[in-house]
Amino acid sequence: MTWAFSSLTAKQMKAIKELEDKMGVTLLAFSNINIKYANLSEEEMKLLLEAEKDLGVSLVAVHVE
């Protein structure tokens, strides 16, 4: 199971914003998505790790269905 930021409707965004205002926090919405991790070669994995280091982020290689 993999989770990603949700794609929200305007109505959902409004409800979340109202809840944020009421609670005094920032909320992040995640949804389960149907993806498969990509099989990377050793060279591709090196490129991915180098990019993560250079960009200061975590990257995940996937095949979206």
Distance bins in CASP14 RR format, pairs under 12 A and 6 or more apart:
PFRMAT RR
TARGET T0000
AUTHOR 0000-0000-0000
RMODE 2
METHOD distances of the structure
MODEL  1
1 30 0 0 0 0 0 1 0 0 0 0 0
1 31 0 0 0 0 0 1 0 0 0 0 0
1 32 1 0 1 0 0 0 0 0 0 0 0
1 33 0 0 0 0 1 0 0 0 0 0 0
1 34 0 0 0 0 1 0 0 0 0 0 0
1 35 0 0 0 0 1 0 0 0 0 0 0
1 36 0 0 0 0 0 1 0 0 0 0 0
1 37 0 0 0 0 0 1 0 0 0 0 0
2 30 0 0 0 0 1 0 0 0 0 0 0
2 31 0 0 0 0 1 0 0 0 0 0 0
2 32 1 0 0 1 0 0 0 0 0 0 0
2 33 1 0 1 0 0 0 0 0 0 0 0
2 34 0 0 0 0 1 0 0 0 0 0 0
2 35 1 0 1 0 0 0 0 0 0 0 0
2 36 0 0 0 0 1 0 0 0 0 0 0
2 37 0 0 0 0 1 0 0 0 0 0 0
2 60 1 0 0 1 0 0 0 0 0 0 0
2 61 0 0 0 0 0 1 0 0 0 0 0
2 62 1 0 0 1 0 0 0 0 0 0 0
2 63 0 0 0 0 0 1 0 0 0 0 0
2 64 0 0 0 0 0 1 0 0 0 0 0
2 65 0 0 0 0 0 1 0 0 0 0 0
3 28 0 0 0 0 0 1 0 0 0 0 0
3 29 0 0 0 0 0 1 0 0 0 0 0
3 30 1 0 1 0 0 0 0 0 0 0 0
3 31 1 0 0 1 0 0 0 0 0 0 0
3 32 1 0 1 0 0 0 0 0 0 0 0
3 33 1 0 0 1 0 0 0 0 0 0 0
3 34 0 0 0 0 0 1 0 0 0 0 0
3 35 0 0 0 0 0 1 0 0 0 0 0
3 60 0 0 0 0 0 1 0 0 0 0 0
4 28 0 0 0 0 0 1 0 0 0 0 0
4 29 0 0 0 0 1 0 0 0 0 0 0
4 30 1 0 0 1 0 0 0 0 0 0 0
4 31 1 0 0 1 0 0 0 0 0 0 0
4 32 0 0 0 0 1 0 0 0 0 0 0
4 33 1 0 1 0 0 0 0 0 0 0 0
4 34 0 0 0 0 0 1 0 0 0 0 0
4 35 0 0 0 0 1 0 0 0 0 0 0
4 60 0 0 0 0 1 0 0 0 0 0 0
4 62 0 0 0 0 1 0 0 0 0 0 0
4 64 0 0 0 0 0 1 0 0 0 0 0
5 27 0 0 0 0 0 1 0 0 0 0 0
5 28 1 0 0 1 0 0 0 0 0 0 0
5 29 1 0 0 1 0 0 0 0 0 0 0
5 30 1 0 0 1 0 0 0 0 0 0 0
5 31 1 0 0 1 0 0 0 0 0 0 0
5 32 0 0 0 0 0 1 0 0 0 0 0
5 33 0 0 0 0 1 0 0 0 0 0 0
6 12 1 0 0 1 0 0 0 0 0 0 0
6 13 0 0 0 0 1 0 0 0 0 0 0
6 16 0 0 0 0 1 0 0 0 0 0 0
6 27 0 0 0 0 0 1 0 0 0 0 0
6 28 0 0 0 0 1 0 0 0 0 0 0
6 29 1 1 0 0 0 0 0 0 0 0 0
6 30 1 0 1 0 0 0 0 0 0 0 0
6 31 1 0 1 0 0 0 0 0 0 0 0
6 32 0 0 0 0 1 0 0 0 0 0 0
6 33 0 0 0 0 1 0 0 0 0 0 0
7 13 0 0 0 0 0 1 0 0 0 0 0
7 29 0 0 0 0 1 0 0 0 0 0 0
7 30 0 0 0 0 0 1 0 0 0 0 0
7 31 1 0 0 1 0 0 0 0 0 0 0
7 33 0 0 0 0 1 0 0 0 0 0 0
8 14 0 0 0 0 1 0 0 0 0 0 0
8 15 0 0 0 0 1 0 0 0 0 0 0
8 16 1 0 0 1 0 0 0 0 0 0 0
8 17 0 0 0 0 0 1 0 0 0 0 0
8 27 0 0 0 0 0 1 0 0 0 0 0
8 28 0 0 0 0 0 1 0 0 0 0 0
8 29 1 0 1 0 0 0 0 0 0 0 0
8 30 0 0 0 0 0 1 0 0 0 0 0
8 31 0 0 0 0 1 0 0 0 0 0 0
9 15 0 0 0 0 1 0 0 0 0 0 0
9 16 0 0 0 0 0 1 0 0 0 0 0
9 29 0 0 0 0 0 1 0 0 0 0 0
10 16 0 0 0 0 0 1 0 0 0 0 0
10 17 0 0 0 0 0 1 0 0 0 0 0
11 17 0 0 0 0 0 1 0 0 0 0 0
11 18 0 0 0 0 0 1 0 0 0 0 0
12 18 0 0 0 0 0 1 0 0 0 0 0
12 19 0 0 0 0 0 1 0 0 0 0 0
12 27 0 0 0 0 0 1 0 0 0 0 0
12 29 1 0 0 1 0 0 0 0 0 0 0
12 31 0 0 0 0 0 1 0 0 0 0 0
13 19 0 0 0 0 0 1 0 0 0 0 0
13 20 0 0 0 0 0 1 0 0 0 0 0
13 27 0 0 0 0 0 1 0 0 0 0 0
13 29 0 0 0 0 1 0 0 0 0 0 0
14 20 0 0 0 0 0 1 0 0 0 0 0
14 21 0 0 0 0 0 1 0 0 0 0 0
15 21 0 0 0 0 0 1 0 0 0 0 0
15 22 0 0 0 0 0 1 0 0 0 0 0
15 27 0 0 0 0 0 1 0 0 0 0 0
15 29 0 0 0 0 0 1 0 0 0 0 0
16 22 0 0 0 0 0 1 0 0 0 0 0
16 23 0 0 0 0 0 1 0 0 0 0 0
16 25 0 0 0 0 0 1 0 0 0 0 0
16 26 0 0 0 0 1 0 0 0 0 0 0
16 27 1 0 1 0 0 0 0 0 0 0 0
16 28 0 0 0 0 1 0 0 0 0 0 0
16 29 1 0 0 1 0 0 0 0 0 0 0
16 30 0 0 0 0 0 1 0 0 0 0 0
17 23 0 0 0 0 0 1 0 0 0 0 0
17 24 0 0 0 0 0 1 0 0 0 0 0
17 25 0 0 0 0 0 1 0 0 0 0 0
17 26 0 0 0 0 0 1 0 0 0 0 0
17 27 0 0 0 0 1 0 0 0 0 0 0
17 29 0 0 0 0 0 1 0 0 0 0 0
18 24 0 0 0 0 0 1 0 0 0 0 0
18 27 0 0 0 0 0 1 0 0 0 0 0
19 25 0 0 0 0 1 0 0 0 0 0 0
19 26 0 0 0 0 0 1 0 0 0 0 0
19 27 1 0 0 1 0 0 0 0 0 0 0
19 29 0 0 0 0 0 1 0 0 0 0 0
20 26 1 0 0 1 0 0 0 0 0 0 0
20 27 1 0 1 0 0 0 0 0 0 0 0
20 28 0 0 0 0 0 1 0 0 0 0 0
20 29 0 0 0 0 0 1 0 0 0 0 0
21 27 0 0 0 0 0 1 0 0 0 0 0
33 60 0 0 0 0 0 1 0 0 0 0 0
33 62 0 0 0 0 1 0 0 0 0 0 0
33 63 0 0 0 0 0 1 0 0 0 0 0
33 64 1 0 0 1 0 0 0 0 0 0 0
33 65 0 0 0 0 1 0 0 0 0 0 0
34 62 0 0 0 0 0 1 0 0 0 0 0
34 63 0 0 0 0 0 1 0 0 0 0 0
34 64 0 0 0 0 1 0 0 0 0 0 0
34 65 1 0 1 0 0 0 0 0 0 0 0
35 60 0 0 0 0 1 0 0 0 0 0 0
35 61 0 0 0 0 0 1 0 0 0 0 0
35 62 1 0 1 0 0 0 0 0 0 0 0
35 63 1 0 0 1 0 0 0 0 0 0 0
35 64 1 0 1 0 0 0 0 0 0 0 0
35 65 1 0 0 1 0 0 0 0 0 0 0
36 60 0 0 0 0 0 1 0 0 0 0 0
36 61 0 0 0 0 0 1 0 0 0 0 0
36 62 1 0 0 1 0 0 0 0 0 0 0
36 63 1 0 1 0 0 0 0 0 0 0 0
36 64 0 0 0 0 1 0 0 0 0 0 0
36 65 1 0 0 1 0 0 0 0 0 0 0
37 45 0 0 0 0 0 1 0 0 0 0 0
37 48 0 0 0 0 0 1 0 0 0 0 0
37 59 0 0 0 0 0 1 0 0 0 0 0
37 60 1 0 0 1 0 0 0 0 0 0 0
37 61 1 0 0 1 0 0 0 0 0 0 0
37 62 1 0 1 0 0 0 0 0 0 0 0
37 63 1 0 0 1 0 0 0 0 0 0 0
37 64 0 0 0 0 0 1 0 0 0 0 0
38 44 0 0 0 0 1 0 0 0 0 0 0
38 45 0 0 0 0 0 1 0 0 0 0 0
38 48 0 0 0 0 1 0 0 0 0 0 0
38 59 0 0 0 0 0 1 0 0 0 0 0
38 60 0 0 0 0 1 0 0 0 0 0 0
38 61 1 1 0 0 0 0 0 0 0 0 0
38 62 1 0 1 0 0 0 0 0 0 0 0
38 63 1 0 1 0 0 0 0 0 0 0 0
38 64 0 0 0 0 0 1 0 0 0 0 0
39 45 0 0 0 0 0 1 0 0 0 0 0
39 61 0 0 0 0 1 0 0 0 0 0 0
39 62 0 0 0 0 0 1 0 0 0 0 0
39 63 0 0 0 0 1 0 0 0 0 0 0
40 46 0 0 0 0 1 0 0 0 0 0 0
40 47 0 0 0 0 1 0 0 0 0 0 0
40 48 1 0 0 1 0 0 0 0 0 0 0
40 49 0 0 0 0 0 1 0 0 0 0 0
40 59 0 0 0 0 0 1 0 0 0 0 0
40 60 0 0 0 0 0 1 0 0 0 0 0
40 61 1 0 1 0 0 0 0 0 0 0 0
40 62 0 0 0 0 0 1 0 0 0 0 0
40 63 0 0 0 0 0 1 0 0 0 0 0
41 47 0 0 0 0 1 0 0 0 0 0 0
41 48 0 0 0 0 0 1 0 0 0 0 0
41 61 0 0 0 0 0 1 0 0 0 0 0
42 48 0 0 0 0 0 1 0 0 0 0 0
42 49 0 0 0 0 0 1 0 0 0 0 0
43 49 0 0 0 0 0 1 0 0 0 0 0
43 50 0 0 0 0 0 1 0 0 0 0 0
44 50 0 0 0 0 0 1 0 0 0 0 0
44 51 0 0 0 0 0 1 0 0 0 0 0
44 59 0 0 0 0 0 1 0 0 0 0 0
44 61 1 0 0 1 0 0 0 0 0 0 0
45 51 0 0 0 0 0 1 0 0 0 0 0
45 52 0 0 0 0 0 1 0 0 0 0 0
45 59 0 0 0 0 0 1 0 0 0 0 0
45 61 0 0 0 0 1 0 0 0 0 0 0
46 52 0 0 0 0 0 1 0 0 0 0 0
46 53 0 0 0 0 0 1 0 0 0 0 0
47 53 0 0 0 0 0 1 0 0 0 0 0
47 54 0 0 0 0 0 1 0 0 0 0 0
47 59 0 0 0 0 1 0 0 0 0 0 0
47 61 0 0 0 0 1 0 0 0 0 0 0
48 54 0 0 0 0 0 1 0 0 0 0 0
48 55 0 0 0 0 0 1 0 0 0 0 0
48 57 0 0 0 0 0 1 0 0 0 0 0
48 58 0 0 0 0 1 0 0 0 0 0 0
48 59 1 0 1 0 0 0 0 0 0 0 0
48 60 0 0 0 0 1 0 0 0 0 0 0
48 61 1 0 0 1 0 0 0 0 0 0 0
48 62 0 0 0 0 0 1 0 0 0 0 0
49 55 0 0 0 0 0 1 0 0 0 0 0
49 56 0 0 0 0 0 1 0 0 0 0 0
49 57 0 0 0 0 0 1 0 0 0 0 0
49 58 0 0 0 0 0 1 0 0 0 0 0
49 59 0 0 0 0 1 0 0 0 0 0 0
49 61 0 0 0 0 0 1 0 0 0 0 0
50 56 0 0 0 0 0 1 0 0 0 0 0
50 59 0 0 0 0 0 1 0 0 0 0 0
51 57 0 0 0 0 1 0 0 0 0 0 0
51 58 0 0 0 0 0 1 0 0 0 0 0
51 59 1 0 0 1 0 0 0 0 0 0 0
51 60 0 0 0 0 0 1 0 0 0 0 0
51 61 0 0 0 0 0 1 0 0 0 0 0
52 58 1 0 0 1 0 0 0 0 0 0 0
52 59 1 0 1 0 0 0 0 0 0 0 0
52 60 0 0 0 0 1 0 0 0 0 0 0
52 61 0 0 0 0 0 1 0 0 0 0 0
53 59 0 0 0 0 0 1 0 0 0 0 0
END
